[in-house]
Amino acid sequence: MMRHIKFKLLQTLIIVSLAGCTHTQIQKDAFSYTTRQAQFEAIDNWEMDGRITVDTGERAFQGRFQWHQFEDVIELSIRGPFGANILQMTGSSEQLVVYAQGETWQLLDPEPELSAILGWWLPVKSLRTWLLGYPDPSFSAREEFGAGPALRTLEQRLWRLTYDSYQLFEDIMVPRRIDLSHNNLELRVIVDKWSPLS
């Protein structure tokens, strides 16, 4: 009986220890939330590399992405696990050239037209700010803050974003993992690198 109690206690301690190990601590910078936002807004050109998982409820895929921002122009490429090109797009949120499924499209109303091509909604108009950890200023938003201070959750444009963790690049906090959901559509973004471009 005593041996059984000791075993259960040891088992509980191991579980608690492992749970503690999986907790991701936030890496903090020296900025307030509004100052950090102003810092990002002052950087016109930047790049981000990372991983993305998409689950539409009917199909799922994962891959790597590269995002280059040049003032109002974006270059986004998403590649599959073996390096195969899934999606490339270049342009502004108002006009995009898209390469996907072996074809090229010129989109004059990018979000709905891109959704029709992909079969799921990629909110390209707002991703620029969401990826950096703050709302799209063009739309109303509901924000909840965590440590840092930084966004913990964001509800905007019928999407819910959860900022799981942050990391430091160039001495500024950048989201590390973002979970995005809209109805049955779920995206997970892991940021591996962010840096301003000269």
Protein Blocks (a to p, Z undefined) as FASTA:
>chain_A
ZZmmmmmmmmmmmmmmmmmmmpccddddfbdfklmmmmmmmmmbdcddddddddehlacc
ddddddddehjaccdddddfkopafbdceddfkbccddeehiacddfblmlmmmmmnopa
cdfklmmmmmnopacfkbccdddddehiacfbdceehiacddfbdcdeehiacdfbdcdd
ehjbccddddfbdcddZZ
